[in-house]
Amino acid sequence: MKRPAPDFLLEQALDAAAGRAVCGVDEAGRGPWAGPVTAAAVILDPARIPEGLNDSKR
């Protein structure tokens, strides 16, 4: 089954309702049992998404 393409509908609705940015958070690593974890939080301007940006889980 093909997954739908991501969009900004939820983020746009939250921005319209609350006037706040939505921050995306991701982590890399296996947690404290298997070693270090690196985490990052990013807010991007939807009008200026960097070319080539992609979801690593695809």
N, CA, C and O atoms as a GROMACS GRO file, in nm:
protein
  232
    1MET      N    1   0.085  -0.118   0.000
    1MET     CA    2   0.000   0.000   0.000
    1MET      C    3   0.090   0.125   0.000
    1MET      O    4   0.181   0.137   0.082
    2LYS      N    5   0.062   0.214  -0.091
    2LYS     CA    6   0.143   0.336  -0.102
    2LYS      C    7   0.101   0.437   0.004
    2LYS      O    8  -0.017   0.463   0.024
    3ARG      N    9   0.202   0.494   0.071
    3ARG     CA   10   0.175   0.596   0.173
    3ARG      C   11   0.151   0.730   0.107
    3ARG      O   12   0.212   0.761   0.004
    4PRO      N   13   0.062   0.811   0.163
    4PRO     CA   14   0.039   0.944   0.104
    4PRO      C   15   0.162   1.033   0.120
    4PRO      O   16   0.239   1.019   0.215
    5ALA      N   17   0.179   1.123   0.025
    5ALA     CA   18   0.292   1.217   0.031
    5ALA      C   19   0.271   1.311   0.150
    5ALA      O   20   0.159   1.353   0.177
    6PRO      N   21   0.378   1.345   0.220
    6PRO     CA   22   0.365   1.438   0.333
    6PRO      C   23   0.325   1.577   0.284
    6PRO      O   24   0.358   1.617   0.172
    7ASP      N   25   0.255   1.649   0.368
    7ASP     CA   26   0.218   1.786   0.336
    7ASP      C   27   0.224   1.870   0.465
    7ASP      O   28   0.264   1.819   0.570
    8PHE      N   29   0.186   1.993   0.456
    8PHE     CA   30   0.192   2.083   0.572
    8PHE      C   31   0.053   2.120   0.623
    8PHE      O   32   0.038   2.223   0.689
    9LEU      N   33  -0.049   2.039   0.594
    9LEU     CA   34  -0.186   2.074   0.634
    9LEU      C   35  -0.201   2.088   0.785
    9LEU      O   36  -0.261   2.185   0.831
   10LEU      N   37  -0.149   1.995   0.862
   10LEU     CA   38  -0.160   2.003   1.008
   10LEU      C   39  -0.084   2.124   1.062
   10LEU      O   40  -0.136   2.198   1.146
   11GLU      N   41   0.037   2.143   1.013
   11GLU     CA   42   0.118   2.256   1.058
   11GLU      C   43   0.051   2.390   1.024
   11GLU      O   44   0.053   2.482   1.105
   12GLN      N   45  -0.008   2.399   0.905
   12GLN     CA   46  -0.076   2.522   0.865
   12GLN      C   47  -0.198   2.547   0.953
   12GLN      O   48  -0.225   2.662   0.989
   13ALA      N   49  -0.272   2.442   0.987
   13ALA     CA   50  -0.388   2.457   1.074
   13ALA      C   51  -0.347   2.503   1.214
   13ALA      O   52  -0.411   2.590   1.272
   14LEU      N   53  -0.240   2.445   1.267
   14LEU     CA   54  -0.192   2.486   1.399
   14LEU      C   55  -0.142   2.630   1.398
   14LEU      O   56  -0.167   2.706   1.492
   15ASP      N   57  -0.074   2.670   1.292
   15ASP     CA   58  -0.025   2.807   1.279
   15ASP      C   59  -0.142   2.904   1.272
   15ASP      O   60  -0.139   3.010   1.334
   16ALA      N   61  -0.246   2.869   1.195
   16ALA     CA   62  -0.362   2.956   1.182
   16ALA      C   63  -0.438   2.968   1.314
   16ALA      O   64  -0.488   3.075   1.347
   17ALA      N   65  -0.445   2.858   1.390
   17ALA     CA   66  -0.520   2.859   1.515
   17ALA      C   67  -0.444   2.926   1.629
   17ALA      O   68  -0.504   2.996   1.710
   18ALA      N   69  -0.314   2.905   1.635
   18ALA     CA   70  -0.237   2.952   1.750
   18ALA      C   71  -0.128   3.052   1.715
   18ALA      O   72  -0.073   3.118   1.803
   19GLY      N   73  -0.097   3.065   1.586
   19GLY     CA   74   0.007   3.158   1.545
   19GLY      C   75   0.145   3.119   1.593
   19GLY      O   76   0.228   3.206   1.620
   20ARG      N   77   0.170   2.990   1.603
   20ARG     CA   78   0.299   2.942   1.653
   20ARG      C   79   0.362   2.846   1.553
   20ARG      O   80   0.292   2.780   1.475
   21ALA      N   81   0.492   2.838   1.557
   21ALA     CA   82   0.565   2.746   1.471
   21ALA      C   83   0.557   2.604   1.528
   21ALA      O   84   0.540   2.585   1.648
   22VAL      N   85   0.570   2.506   1.441
   22VAL     CA   86   0.576   2.366   1.481
   22VAL      C   87   0.720   2.320   1.464
   22VAL      O   88   0.781   2.342   1.360
   23CYS      N   89   0.773   2.258   1.567
   23CYS     CA   90   0.912   2.213   1.566
   23CYS      C   91   0.916   2.062   1.543
   23CYS      O   92   0.850   1.986   1.614
   24GLY      N   93   0.994   2.019   1.444
   24GLY     CA   94   1.013   1.877   1.419
   24GLY      C   95   1.133   1.826   1.497
   24GLY      O   96   1.238   1.891   1.499
   25VAL      N   97   1.119   1.711   1.561
   25VAL     CA   98   1.227   1.655   1.643
   25VAL      C   99   1.256   1.513   1.594
   25VAL      O  100   1.164   1.437   1.561
   26ASP      N  101   1.384   1.478   1.588
   26ASP     CA  102   1.423   1.343   1.549
   26ASP      C  103   1.544   1.302   1.631
   26ASP      O  104   1.614   1.385   1.687
   27GLU      N  105   1.566   1.172   1.637
   27GLU     CA  106   1.681   1.120   1.710
   27GLU      C  107   1.748   1.013   1.626
   27GLU      O  108   1.687   0.954   1.536
   28ALA      N  109   1.873   0.990   1.656
   28ALA     CA  110   1.949   0.884   1.590
   28ALA      C  111   2.026   0.809   1.697
   28ALA      O  112   2.091   0.870   1.781
   29GLY      N  113   2.019   0.679   1.694
   29GLY     CA  114   2.087   0.598   1.794
   29GLY      C  115   1.993   0.494   1.850
   29GLY      O  116   1.876   0.487   1.812
   30ARG      N  117   2.043   0.413   1.939
   30ARG     CA  118   1.964   0.304   1.994
   30ARG      C  119   1.928   0.325   2.141
   30ARG      O  120   1.868   0.237   2.202
   31GLY      N  121   1.962   0.436   2.196
   31GLY     CA  122   1.926   0.462   2.334
   31GLY      C  123   2.036   0.425   2.431
   31GLY      O  124   2.142   0.379   2.390
   32PRO      N  125   2.011   0.445   2.560
   32PRO     CA  126   2.115   0.428   2.661
   32PRO      C  127   2.164   0.284   2.676
   32PRO      O  128   2.271   0.262   2.732
   33TRP      N  129   2.090   0.186   2.628
   33TRP     CA  130   2.132   0.047   2.641
   33TRP      C  131   2.242   0.010   2.542
   33TRP      O  132   2.321  -0.080   2.568
   34ALA      N  133   2.246   0.080   2.428
   34ALA     CA  134   2.339   0.039   2.323
   34ALA      C  135   2.434   0.150   2.280
   34ALA      O  136   2.506   0.134   2.181
   35GLY      N  137   2.437   0.259   2.351
   35GLY     CA  138   2.530   0.366   2.314
   35GLY      C  139   2.464   0.502   2.310
   35GLY      O  140   2.349   0.517   2.351
   36PRO      N  141   2.537   0.601   2.262
   36PRO     CA  142   2.489   0.739   2.264
   36PRO      C  143   2.373   0.764   2.167
   36PRO      O  144   2.356   0.693   2.068
   37VAL      N  145   2.296   0.865   2.198
   37VAL     CA  146   2.186   0.909   2.113
   37VAL      C  147   2.210   1.055   2.078
   37VAL      O  148   2.252   1.134   2.162
   38THR      N  149   2.185   1.090   1.954
   38THR     CA  150   2.194   1.229   1.910
   38THR      C  151   2.054   1.274   1.872
   38THR      O  152   1.984   1.204   1.798
   39ALA      N  153   2.011   1.389   1.922
   39ALA     CA  154   1.878   1.441   1.891
   39ALA      C  155   1.892   1.581   1.832
   39ALA      O  156   1.987   1.653   1.861
   40ALA      N  157   1.794   1.618   1.750
   40ALA     CA  158   1.793   1.751   1.689
   40ALA      C  159   1.650   1.800   1.680
   40ALA      O  160   1.557   1.721   1.665
   41ALA      N  161   1.632   1.931   1.689
   41ALA     CA  162   1.502   1.995   1.671
   41ALA      C  163   1.520   2.107   1.570
   41ALA      O  164   1.614   2.186   1.579
   42VAL      N  165   1.428   2.113   1.472
   42VAL     CA  166   1.443   2.208   1.362
   42VAL      C  167   1.308   2.271   1.329
   42VAL      O  168   1.205   2.204   1.328
   43ILE      N  169   1.311   2.401   1.302
   43ILE     CA  170   1.194   2.472   1.249
   43ILE      C  171   1.234   2.526   1.113
   43ILE      O  172   1.328   2.605   1.102
   44LEU      N  173   1.161   2.485   1.009
   44LEU     CA  174   1.188   2.532   0.873
   44LEU      C  175   1.074   2.620   0.825
   44LEU      O  176   0.959   2.601   0.863
   45ASP      N  177   1.107   2.716   0.742
   45ASP     CA  178   1.007   2.799   0.675
   45ASP      C  179   0.948   2.715   0.562
   45ASP      O  180   1.022   2.678   0.470
   46PRO      N  181   0.818   2.682   0.565
   46PRO     CA  182   0.759   2.598   0.460
   46PRO      C  183   0.778   2.654   0.319
   46PRO      O  184   0.775   2.579   0.222
   47ALA      N  185   0.796   2.783   0.308
   47ALA     CA  186   0.816   2.844   0.177
   47ALA      C  187   0.960   2.830   0.129
   47ALA      O  188   0.990   2.859   0.013
   48ARG      N  189   1.050   2.784   0.216
   48ARG     CA  190   1.192   2.775   0.180
   48ARG      C  191   1.253   2.642   0.224
   48ARG      O  192   1.361   2.639   0.283
   49ILE      N  193   1.185   2.531   0.195
   49ILE     CA  194   1.238   2.399   0.228
   49ILE      C  195   1.360   2.372   0.140
   49ILE      O  196   1.352   2.387   0.019
   50PRO      N  197   1.473   2.333   0.199
   50PRO     CA  198   1.594   2.308   0.120
   50PRO      C  199   1.571   2.197   0.016
   50PRO      O  200   1.512   2.094   0.047
   51GLU      N  201   1.619   2.220  -0.105
   51GLU     CA  202   1.608   2.120  -0.211
   51GLU      C  203   1.682   1.993  -0.169
   51GLU      O  204   1.793   1.999  -0.117
   52GLY      N  205   1.620   1.879  -0.192
   52GLY     CA  206   1.682   1.752  -0.159
   52GLY      C  207   1.654   1.702  -0.018
   52GLY      O  208   1.692   1.591   0.016
   53LEU      N  209   1.588   1.783   0.065
   53LEU     CA  210   1.554   1.739   0.201
   53LEU      C  211   1.458   1.621   0.192
   53LEU      O  212   1.362   1.625   0.115
   54ASN      N  213   1.485   1.515   0.269
   54ASN     CA  214   1.406   1.394   0.256
   54ASN      C  215   1.395   1.326   0.392
   54ASN      O  216   1.474   1.351   0.483
   55ASP      N  217   1.296   1.239   0.405
   55ASP     CA  218   1.276   1.159   0.525
   55ASP      C  219   1.367   1.036   0.518
   55ASP      O  220   1.359   0.960   0.422
   56SER      N  221   1.451   1.017   0.617
   56SER     CA  222   1.545   0.905   0.616
   56SER      C  223   1.477   0.769   0.630
   56SER      O  224   1.540   0.667   0.603
   57LYS      N  225   1.352   0.765   0.672
   57LYS     CA  226   1.282   0.638   0.694
   57LYS      C  227   1.216   0.583   0.567
   57LYS      O  228   1.156   0.476   0.572
   58ARG      N  229   1.225   0.654   0.457
   58ARG     CA  230   1.160   0.606   0.333
   58ARG      C  231   1.240   0.497   0.270
   58ARG      O  232   1.200   0.445   0.165
   0.00000   0.00000   0.00000
